[in-house]
Amino acid sequence: MVHEAIKEAVKIAGSQKKLAAQVGVSQPNVWSWLHQRKKVSPERVVRIVQATEGKVKAFQIRPDLPDLFPPPKHE
């Protein structure tokens, strides 16, 4: 199963290697996130959001942390 938010971040960055460089990790880390072998740390979540200029949202990367990265409220 592929992590769709990370997949989108890789697409925006241009490659796993480019996203890794922007976020401050190695390419194998990005691969691990993409294939859900590892969870993205909260610090890296923020960097991915910044690297994608907000196109990928924090709650999409770590929906298991709603207190830290709340999803948008629907009125």
PyMOL CGO cylinders between C-alpha atoms (Angstrom):
from pymol import cmd
from pymol.cgo import CYLINDER

trace = [
    CYLINDER, 0.00, 0.00, 0.00, 1.32, 3.41, -0.98, 0.3, 1, 1, 1, 1, 1, 1,
    CYLINDER, 1.32, 3.41, -0.98, 0.95, 6.43, 1.27, 0.3, 1, 1, 1, 1, 1, 1,
    CYLINDER, 0.95, 6.43, 1.27, -0.94, 8.84, -1.01, 0.3, 1, 1, 1, 1, 1, 1,
    CYLINDER, -0.94, 8.84, -1.01, 0.15, 12.05, 0.76, 0.3, 1, 1, 1, 1, 1, 1,
    CYLINDER, 0.15, 12.05, 0.76, 3.82, 11.07, 0.50, 0.3, 1, 1, 1, 1, 1, 1,
    CYLINDER, 3.82, 11.07, 0.50, 3.30, 10.01, -3.11, 0.3, 1, 1, 1, 1, 1, 1,
    CYLINDER, 3.30, 10.01, -3.11, 1.92, 13.49, -3.85, 0.3, 1, 1, 1, 1, 1, 1,
    CYLINDER, 1.92, 13.49, -3.85, 4.83, 15.14, -2.00, 0.3, 1, 1, 1, 1, 1, 1,
    CYLINDER, 4.83, 15.14, -2.00, 7.32, 13.12, -4.09, 0.3, 1, 1, 1, 1, 1, 1,
    CYLINDER, 7.32, 13.12, -4.09, 5.48, 14.16, -7.26, 0.3, 1, 1, 1, 1, 1, 1,
    CYLINDER, 5.48, 14.16, -7.26, 5.62, 17.84, -6.26, 0.3, 1, 1, 1, 1, 1, 1,
    CYLINDER, 5.62, 17.84, -6.26, 9.32, 17.64, -5.31, 0.3, 1, 1, 1, 1, 1, 1,
    CYLINDER, 9.32, 17.64, -5.31, 10.21, 15.77, -8.51, 0.3, 1, 1, 1, 1, 1, 1,
    CYLINDER, 10.21, 15.77, -8.51, 11.70, 12.63, -6.96, 0.3, 1, 1, 1, 1, 1, 1,
    CYLINDER, 11.70, 12.63, -6.96, 12.19, 10.79, -3.70, 0.3, 1, 1, 1, 1, 1, 1,
    CYLINDER, 12.19, 10.79, -3.70, 15.77, 12.06, -3.61, 0.3, 1, 1, 1, 1, 1, 1,
    CYLINDER, 15.77, 12.06, -3.61, 14.69, 15.70, -4.07, 0.3, 1, 1, 1, 1, 1, 1,
    CYLINDER, 14.69, 15.70, -4.07, 12.04, 15.45, -1.38, 0.3, 1, 1, 1, 1, 1, 1,
    CYLINDER, 12.04, 15.45, -1.38, 14.57, 13.83, 0.95, 0.3, 1, 1, 1, 1, 1, 1,
    CYLINDER, 14.57, 13.83, 0.95, 17.00, 16.71, 0.39, 0.3, 1, 1, 1, 1, 1, 1,
    CYLINDER, 17.00, 16.71, 0.39, 14.29, 19.30, 1.06, 0.3, 1, 1, 1, 1, 1, 1,
    CYLINDER, 14.29, 19.30, 1.06, 13.16, 17.56, 4.25, 0.3, 1, 1, 1, 1, 1, 1,
    CYLINDER, 13.16, 17.56, 4.25, 16.64, 16.68, 5.56, 0.3, 1, 1, 1, 1, 1, 1,
    CYLINDER, 16.64, 16.68, 5.56, 16.52, 12.88, 5.38, 0.3, 1, 1, 1, 1, 1, 1,
    CYLINDER, 16.52, 12.88, 5.38, 17.93, 10.18, 3.12, 0.3, 1, 1, 1, 1, 1, 1,
    CYLINDER, 17.93, 10.18, 3.12, 16.08, 8.85, 0.08, 0.3, 1, 1, 1, 1, 1, 1,
    CYLINDER, 16.08, 8.85, 0.08, 15.58, 5.44, 1.74, 0.3, 1, 1, 1, 1, 1, 1,
    CYLINDER, 15.58, 5.44, 1.74, 13.63, 7.22, 4.50, 0.3, 1, 1, 1, 1, 1, 1,
    CYLINDER, 13.63, 7.22, 4.50, 11.27, 8.67, 1.91, 0.3, 1, 1, 1, 1, 1, 1,
    CYLINDER, 11.27, 8.67, 1.91, 10.88, 5.20, 0.38, 0.3, 1, 1, 1, 1, 1, 1,
    CYLINDER, 10.88, 5.20, 0.38, 10.02, 3.83, 3.84, 0.3, 1, 1, 1, 1, 1, 1,
    CYLINDER, 10.02, 3.83, 3.84, 7.36, 6.51, 4.32, 0.3, 1, 1, 1, 1, 1, 1,
    CYLINDER, 7.36, 6.51, 4.32, 5.99, 5.92, 0.85, 0.3, 1, 1, 1, 1, 1, 1,
    CYLINDER, 5.99, 5.92, 0.85, 5.61, 2.19, 1.45, 0.3, 1, 1, 1, 1, 1, 1,
    CYLINDER, 5.61, 2.19, 1.45, 4.45, 2.71, 5.06, 0.3, 1, 1, 1, 1, 1, 1,
    CYLINDER, 4.45, 2.71, 5.06, 7.43, 0.94, 6.58, 0.3, 1, 1, 1, 1, 1, 1,
    CYLINDER, 7.43, 0.94, 6.58, 8.00, 3.95, 8.87, 0.3, 1, 1, 1, 1, 1, 1,
    CYLINDER, 8.00, 3.95, 8.87, 5.83, 6.80, 10.07, 0.3, 1, 1, 1, 1, 1, 1,
    CYLINDER, 5.83, 6.80, 10.07, 6.90, 10.35, 9.36, 0.3, 1, 1, 1, 1, 1, 1,
    CYLINDER, 6.90, 10.35, 9.36, 8.06, 12.10, 12.55, 0.3, 1, 1, 1, 1, 1, 1,
    CYLINDER, 8.06, 12.10, 12.55, 6.06, 15.20, 13.51, 0.3, 1, 1, 1, 1, 1, 1,
    CYLINDER, 6.06, 15.20, 13.51, 9.09, 17.40, 12.80, 0.3, 1, 1, 1, 1, 1, 1,
    CYLINDER, 9.09, 17.40, 12.80, 9.37, 15.96, 9.28, 0.3, 1, 1, 1, 1, 1, 1,
    CYLINDER, 9.37, 15.96, 9.28, 5.63, 16.36, 8.72, 0.3, 1, 1, 1, 1, 1, 1,
    CYLINDER, 5.63, 16.36, 8.72, 6.07, 20.13, 9.06, 0.3, 1, 1, 1, 1, 1, 1,
    CYLINDER, 6.07, 20.13, 9.06, 9.01, 20.09, 6.65, 0.3, 1, 1, 1, 1, 1, 1,
    CYLINDER, 9.01, 20.09, 6.65, 7.04, 18.12, 4.05, 0.3, 1, 1, 1, 1, 1, 1,
    CYLINDER, 7.04, 18.12, 4.05, 4.20, 20.63, 4.28, 0.3, 1, 1, 1, 1, 1, 1,
    CYLINDER, 4.20, 20.63, 4.28, 6.74, 23.44, 3.77, 0.3, 1, 1, 1, 1, 1, 1,
    CYLINDER, 6.74, 23.44, 3.77, 8.46, 21.60, 0.89, 0.3, 1, 1, 1, 1, 1, 1,
    CYLINDER, 8.46, 21.60, 0.89, 5.13, 21.21, -0.92, 0.3, 1, 1, 1, 1, 1, 1,
    CYLINDER, 5.13, 21.21, -0.92, 4.12, 24.81, -0.19, 0.3, 1, 1, 1, 1, 1, 1,
    CYLINDER, 4.12, 24.81, -0.19, 1.11, 23.55, 1.73, 0.3, 1, 1, 1, 1, 1, 1,
    CYLINDER, 1.11, 23.55, 1.73, -0.27, 21.40, -1.08, 0.3, 1, 1, 1, 1, 1, 1,
    CYLINDER, -0.27, 21.40, -1.08, 0.18, 18.33, 1.12, 0.3, 1, 1, 1, 1, 1, 1,
    CYLINDER, 0.18, 18.33, 1.12, -1.44, 18.92, 4.51, 0.3, 1, 1, 1, 1, 1, 1,
    CYLINDER, -1.44, 18.92, 4.51, -0.06, 17.71, 7.84, 0.3, 1, 1, 1, 1, 1, 1,
    CYLINDER, -0.06, 17.71, 7.84, -3.25, 15.82, 8.75, 0.3, 1, 1, 1, 1, 1, 1,
    CYLINDER, -3.25, 15.82, 8.75, -2.95, 13.87, 5.48, 0.3, 1, 1, 1, 1, 1, 1,
    CYLINDER, -2.95, 13.87, 5.48, 0.51, 12.66, 6.43, 0.3, 1, 1, 1, 1, 1, 1,
    CYLINDER, 0.51, 12.66, 6.43, -0.26, 11.75, 10.07, 0.3, 1, 1, 1, 1, 1, 1,
    CYLINDER, -0.26, 11.75, 10.07, -4.03, 11.31, 10.45, 0.3, 1, 1, 1, 1, 1, 1,
    CYLINDER, -4.03, 11.31, 10.45, -3.26, 9.26, 13.58, 0.3, 1, 1, 1, 1, 1, 1,
    CYLINDER, -3.26, 9.26, 13.58, -2.22, 12.48, 15.38, 0.3, 1, 1, 1, 1, 1, 1,
    CYLINDER, -2.22, 12.48, 15.38, -5.42, 14.60, 15.25, 0.3, 1, 1, 1, 1, 1, 1,
    CYLINDER, -5.42, 14.60, 15.25, -4.47, 16.60, 18.37, 0.3, 1, 1, 1, 1, 1, 1,
    CYLINDER, -4.47, 16.60, 18.37, -1.19, 17.65, 16.77, 0.3, 1, 1, 1, 1, 1, 1,
    CYLINDER, -1.19, 17.65, 16.77, -2.39, 17.89, 13.16, 0.3, 1, 1, 1, 1, 1, 1,
    CYLINDER, -2.39, 17.89, 13.16, -6.15, 18.49, 13.27, 0.3, 1, 1, 1, 1, 1, 1,
    CYLINDER, -6.15, 18.49, 13.27, -8.14, 17.89, 10.10, 0.3, 1, 1, 1, 1, 1, 1,
    CYLINDER, -8.14, 17.89, 10.10, -10.17, 20.80, 8.77, 0.3, 1, 1, 1, 1, 1, 1,
    CYLINDER, -10.17, 20.80, 8.77, -13.53, 21.31, 10.39, 0.3, 1, 1, 1, 1, 1, 1,
    CYLINDER, -13.53, 21.31, 10.39, -16.53, 20.94, 8.12, 0.3, 1, 1, 1, 1, 1, 1,
    CYLINDER, -16.53, 20.94, 8.12, -19.29, 23.42, 8.80, 0.3, 1, 1, 1, 1, 1, 1,
]
cmd.load_cgo(trace, "trace")
